[in-house]
Amino acid sequence: MTRRLTPEEKKLWHRVGRTVRLMPGRALDPADAEPIDLPPQPAATALSSGETRSARPRKPSVPDDLSGQRRIRRGQSEIDARLDLHGHTQDTAHLELVEFLLRQAGQGARCVLVITGKGRLGTGILRSRLFDWIADPQLRPFIAGYATAHPRHGGAGATYIFLRSANR
């Protein structure tokens, strides 16, 4: 038995639907295309080069090498490099992360481990900001995906970041 979505569920589903791309040969179902009153989106921020970007970050695309990434998430393979952000402020952690990821991508690394810690209540500020930082347009072209680390690599206090191969 199926039920109709509530207006709140429709709004949420519409938001999710805007984040995916249709497969080739697929068309949008007209019933799903009906306009829904959504809260206003964050304003676009102007960049120094005259471009604009949305203030809300996008998540990186699906990882490239799924079997290799599964092995890493299970703790069966080693990672290429680690970055420990313990003791950093948000500003210094962001700078370190950007430099680290760009350097590792340039060296051909495929998987790096970023250790942020969990924070006192499991909601550490560096951990929560990490996902905003890797969604930044400056880093997005280098990132294939991310996943919570295996317990032997730090579990919820660390994140694997999968980098795109240089020849893509």
N, C-alpha and C positions, 0 to 999 in steps of 0.2 A: 504494500500500500504506500502511495506517495502522498505528500502533503504540499501545500503551497508555502512558499517562503514568506516570512514576515517582512514588512518594509525594512526593518533594520538588517535582516539577513540579506535582502536584495541589495542594499547599499554596500554591505561588506562583500558580497559576491561580485558586484560590479567593480569594486576596487581591485579585487583579485584578478578579475578578467582583464583589466587594463594593463596588467603586468606581464601577460603572456602573449606570445605571437602564435597566430594560426599556422597550422601545418600547411604545406603547399597543397593546393587542390581543395582545401576546406573553406567553407563560407560561414559567416557569422549567422547564427539562428536569429531571425527577425524578432522573436519573442524576447530574446536576451538583449536586444539592442534598444529597448525602450528607455527613454531618458529618465534618470532618477535624480532627485534633488540631493546633491552631495554638499558637504560643507566646503567652503572656499579653500582652494589649494594654496600652499605657500607661494608667495610672489617669487618670480625669477630674480636671481641676483645677477647684477652686471659684473662681468669680468673686465680686467684692465684692457684686454684686446678688443673690447666691444661686443664680444659674444655674450650670450646669456645662458644660464643653466638653472635648472630647477633647484630650489633650496632643499627638496626632499631627495635623499640619495637613492640610487637604484642598486639592487643586489647584483653581484657578478653573475655571469651566465653559468650554464651547466659545465661541470668539469670535463676536460678532454679525455684523459686516460682513466676510465672508471675502474678497471681491474687493478691497476697500480695504486689507485687511491684507496680502494677497499683494503688492499694489503697493508697500506700505511695506517689506516684507521684502526685496523685490527691489531696493530703493533707488530706485524710480521715483516715489515721493511723499515729500513732506516730513513731518516729525513736528511735533506741536504745541508741545512743550516738551522740555527736557533737564535732567537732574539729574546732576551729576558728583560721585560719592562718594569720589573719590581723596583720601587724607589724613584721612579720617574714622575714628573708632573705631567699633566695632559699635553702641555706644549712640547716638552722635551721628548715625551713618548711618541708624539705624532711625527716630529722631525726624525727621530731614530728609525721609526717604522718606514717612513718614505724612503730614506737613504738606504736602509737595509733591503727593502723589496726591490728597488731599482738596481742595486748592486747585484743581488742574487739573480734577478732576471737577466741581467747582462752577462752573468757567468754561466747561464744555462741551467740553473737549479730548477727542479720541477716541484719540490715540496719543501716548505720551510715551516718551522714551528715558532709561533709567537706566544710567549708566556706572559700573561697579564696578571695572573692570580685571580681568585674568586671574589675578593673583597670580604669585608667583615660579615655581611649578611648574604653573601652569595650573589650580590649585584654590584660588583666592583665597577668603578667609573671607567677605568682603562678598558676593561672587558667590553662594556657597553659601547664605548666610543670606537673601539677597534673596527666594528662593522660599518660605522659611518666613514671612517678613514679609508677603508679598503674599497668603499663604493665611490670614492672621489674620482672625478673624471681623469685626473692625472695618473692614478694607479689602475683604473678599471681595465685598460687595454692589456695589462700584464697579468691579470688575475683570472684564473679559470674557475675557481670556486674555493670553498672553505668548509671545514668540518671541526667539530669538537675533538680534541685530542684523546687518544687512548689513555687509560689510567696510568700506564707506565711512562707516558710522556707528559703527564700533568692533568689529565682528565678535563673537568670543566674549567680549570684555571688556565688552560692553554688551547690554542686553536691552530690547526693545520691550515696553511694557505697554499693552495695549488696554483702554480704559475704556468702560464701558457708557454708552449715551446717557442723558441726564437724564430723558427722557420715558418710560422703561421702568418 
